[in-house]
Amino acid sequence: MHGPASPGWLLVALCAATGVSCVLRMRGGGVEQRRTAGAEALMAFGMAAMAVPATVFSPPSWAWAGYAVVFGAAGVRALWAARAGAHHLHHAVGALAMVYMSLAMTVTAGQGPHLHGGPAGLPLLTGAFLVYFTGYVLVSGVRLMPVPEVAGVAPVPAGRGDRPELARACRLSMGIAMMAMLMPL
């Protein structure tokens, strides 16, 4: 979040590409897949916007409060959707982390573009989010490892947007990006 320019642009590119992938996943599948992909696209594009280096664009202080409201609403929606499936809890944690980072940036908006005023967040909460997302990234990475085919069982062909490994890869990249954004806090 508003760190040095080169890593910031890499983070913007990763999050924007993930957001585009999520939008493409919205074209196929059922209603639940489209909703999940839409929530992930919102998260990815929001992360891309938050990662733009401050040397290029430093949003006004009220914009961070706007991020907090948008991601707070996304978190409430994810909690509501968690009644149907526990995987929505991860979306709620991600939205809560975005609210947390937005509020930390609201506090530090007057301190300059690179958070020179020291840590912006609460170390215990930042650490808890880092532990969660580190665990999530490790588990997601393991799930992406190829599994040998069982003799006699043919792989199920899937459409472009229906590939579960694509959704896992998107979530993995957003988890890595979330860790990178939490580190400076």
C-alpha positions, 0 to 999 in steps of 0.5 A, a space after each residue: 500500500 503506497 510503498 516503493 514504485 516498482 513493487 507497487 506497479 507489480 502489485 497493481 498488475 497482479 491484482 488487475 490481471 486477477 480482477 480481469 480473470 475473475 470477470 472472465 470467470 463470471 461469464 460461465 457457470 451458475 449463479 453462485 459461481 458468478 457471484 463469487 467471481 464478482 466478489 473476487 473481482 471487486 476485491 482484486 480491482 480494489 486491491 489494485 487501486 490501493 496499490 498504485 504508488 503514491 508518487 503517481 496518485 495519492 487519493 484524497 483522505 476521504 477516498 480511504 473512508 470510501 474504500 472502508 464503506 465499500 469493503 465493509 458492505 462486501 464483508 457483510 454480504 460475504 457473511 450473509 452468503 456464508 450461510 450457504 457455504 463456508 468458503 464465503 468466510 474467506 471473502 469476509 476475512 479479506 473484506 475485513 482486511 481491506 477495511 482495516 487497511 483503508 482505515 489505517 490509510 485514513 489515519 496516515 493520509 496526512 503523514 505523507 505518501 510512504 507511511 513515514 510516520 511508522 506503523 499505521 495499523 495495530 501490530 497484533 491485528 496486522 500480525 493476525 491477518 498476516 498469519 491467516 493469509 500466509 496459511 491461506 497462501 500455503 494451503 492454496 499453493 498445495 491445492 494447485 499442485 497436480 494430482 496424478 490421474 487415477 487409471 481408468 478415470 478420465 479428466 472432466 472437460 471444463 469450460 474456460 470459466 468453469 476451471 476450479 484451478 483457475 479460481 484457486 490460482 486467482 485466490 492464491 494471487 490475491 492472498 499473496 497480494 494481501 500479504 504484500 499490502 499488509 507488510 508495510 502496516 
